[in-house]
Amino acid sequence: MADKNEDRSTWASGGGLMIGIGVGFFFISTSIFFFIGSILAGLGVGLILTSFLSNSRNH
């Protein structure tokens, strides 16, 4: 069984990426660069959120 105290803050980076892809599908008909930009923005937000969540757990 998995340990109940697992740190799931790393899920934020994957979630941010999925949100970026979802938002990017709305912009894909406009330009492929908007699609790629939204993926990168979602990943960046997810990584920043992961950083904040892992720091709050350690303190």
C-alpha positions in Angstrom: 0.0 0.0 0.0 1.1 3.5 -0.6 2.1 5.7 2.3 -0.5 8.2 3.4 2.1 10.9 3.9 3.2 11.0 0.3 4.1 14.4 -1.1 1.7 15.1 -4.0 2.9 18.6 -4.6 4.7 17.4 -7.8 1.3 16.7 -9.3 0.9 20.5 -9.7 3.4 20.5 -12.6 1.5 17.8 -14.5 -1.8 19.5 -13.7 -0.5 22.8 -15.0 0.7 21.2 -18.2 -2.8 19.6 -18.7 -4.5 22.9 -18.1 -2.1 24.5 -20.6 -2.9 21.9 -23.2 -6.7 22.4 -22.6 -6.5 26.1 -22.9 -4.2 25.8 -26.0 -6.9 23.8 -27.8 -9.0 26.9 -27.8 -6.2 28.9 -29.5 -5.0 26.2 -32.0 -7.3 27.5 -34.7 -5.8 31.0 -34.3 -2.1 30.2 -34.3 0.1 27.3 -33.4 2.3 29.7 -31.4 -0.6 30.5 -29.0 -1.0 26.7 -28.5 2.7 26.2 -27.7 2.7 29.3 -25.5 -0.2 28.2 -23.5 1.5 24.8 -22.9 4.7 26.5 -21.7 2.7 28.9 -19.5 0.8 26.1 -17.9 4.0 24.2 -17.3 5.6 27.3 -15.8 2.6 28.0 -13.5 2.7 24.3 -12.4 6.4 24.4 -11.6 6.0 27.6 -9.6 3.0 26.1 -7.7 5.0 22.9 -7.1 7.8 25.0 -5.6 5.4 26.8 -3.2 3.7 23.7 -2.2 6.9 21.8 -1.4 8.2 24.7 0.6 5.1 25.0 2.7 5.2 21.2 3.5 8.8 21.4 4.7 8.2 24.2 7.2 
